[in-house]
Amino acid sequence: MSNRTLPAAAYDRLTAAVARDTGQRRTAALWIHAAGLVRHAHDHGLLPLSSPPPGPDGLRKALEVLASCHPALAPFTDPAVLPVWSQPLGAAAWSGIEQFWAAHPGLEDGHRVDGYALGDAYQLLSEEARKGRALCQTPPWIARLLLRLSLEPAMEEWGPDNTLMIDPACGTGHIVLAAFHMARVPPVRGRQKGSAGREDQAVERALRTVTGVDLDPYAAALTAYRLLASSAAALRTRLDRVPASWPVSVAAADSLQDLDQPLLRAGAYHACVANPPYITPKDAIVRDRVRAAYPQVASGKYSLALPFTALMLEHLAAPGGFVAQLTANSFMKREFGRRYVEEFLPRFDTRWIIDTSGVYIPGHGTPTCILAHRARRPVGDTITVIRGNRGEPRVPEDPARGFVWRAIEAAVDGRLARERFEAGLRAHVAQLDNRA
Ligand SMILES: C[S@@+](CC[C@H](N)C(=O)[O-])C[C@H]1O[C@@H](n2cnc3c(N)ncnc32)[C@H](O)[C@@H]1O
């Protein structure tokens, strides 16, 4: 069952009810989500437990078992990440949580194990993550397009076994999970440089390829869980049987400021992909620190999305690396974007500018665009621009099938096909020239 059947108000009501017990919405949201996570792991046969023990203490026991399955799951026993270790919960609140999740077995669309619904549930439950850190899930259909413009050409250029990808604002991991799937089964063209092999090798390669970092330690832990759940599912096994030596590169850190975090090392990534936060930092100290660290883009009441672009293009990307982002288009209209548009972006090889302001993206009230660059000086004189004519006539039943989004996908497909044809033609002519 998917959370499409659960209105946002149902999550809100439950959080409010549990918060009457815990005293805080934040702790209530985390109690509820942790219970959903354990149920997810259990329902998909991922835990070495026949059934989770009952009650709040049972949840703690199950979390201990979960955390012992892989080193990357250790944060689930850290009270700083998950307050269930320090915050008691009464029987009535627990029974409300149990009833809620019991009505939604498997927490998934169909039989998917990769936890999209778990990620969406966290956004719906945690007002703190939504309002304080701008958590807003990136739908998988958007993530796939971002990756076609970044990870896919990167795998083609560097080979699937050598390509590294990062999302430095990974949230609960929607983009990282889509990248994991792409790296596990690379598109045919990317497969040319040696990638065939057994499923365990494919899963290990996919884990080695992807990295996620987020300010929110629970969201980061959830991303790690989703990567391991997807790995275990692909191998038809349990979490504790995914080799502990396989890396799960996910960390909780401030990507803009904690550049000592090893996952944020300079020049390491062939693909950087993000749906960065669009908010202006509310805390004046943070606002000034970020402004001081990114003077080239952060001026006036800047949106955090701009320093994230600088982070990806100037710090994280390998020379020539592909950088793609879904971002707010406010920089095109407001004074804070002037320096970014006139001085910063022209230093890089802009590949795509796609107006997505007419696309219906659930939860995203802000008009958006997709930007795709390569981390190098501009090459050639062509930038592919997809301009919007109008928005959706009505809220589409399935946002991935909305008129505007389908038109964008068709335009991208057409352009990529043409680029491939032209590249093939050039290679053929070069071959003929060499023979002559
Ligand atoms: C739009 S959401 C990204 C959602 C993500 N793509 C997903 O689908 O789950 C923006 C994310 O940026 C994170 N964030 C905000 N400031 C950050 C910072 N300085 N460093 C790292 N992450 C940050 C928030 O916690 C939030 O998860």
The ligand as a Gaussian input file, in Angstrom:
#p B3LYP/6-31G(d) Opt

LIG

0 1
 C       15.026000      19.672000      -1.018000
 S       15.654000      18.663000       0.263000
 C       16.436000      17.362000      -0.626000
 C       15.584000      16.149000      -0.670000
 C       16.244000      14.912000      -1.198000
 N       16.681000      15.065000      -2.567000
 C       15.255000      13.754000      -1.075000
 O       14.550000      13.473000      -2.036000
 O       15.130000      13.220000       0.021000
 C       17.008000      19.601000       0.846000
 C       17.858000      18.889000       1.883000
 O       18.994000      19.715000       2.166000
 C       19.380000      19.449000       3.500000
 N       20.282000      20.538000       3.925000
 C       19.963000      21.820000       4.233000
 N       21.084000      22.497000       4.535000
 C       22.119000      21.634000       4.407000
 C       23.525000      21.739000       4.596000
 N       24.097000      22.902000       4.944000
 N       24.285000      20.641000       4.400000
 C       23.721000      19.452000       4.027000
 N       22.404000      19.316000       3.847000
 C       21.605000      20.377000       4.024000
 C       18.065000      19.359000       4.256000
 O       18.230000      18.661000       5.476000
 C       17.189000      18.623000       3.231000
 O       17.209000      17.247000       3.483000

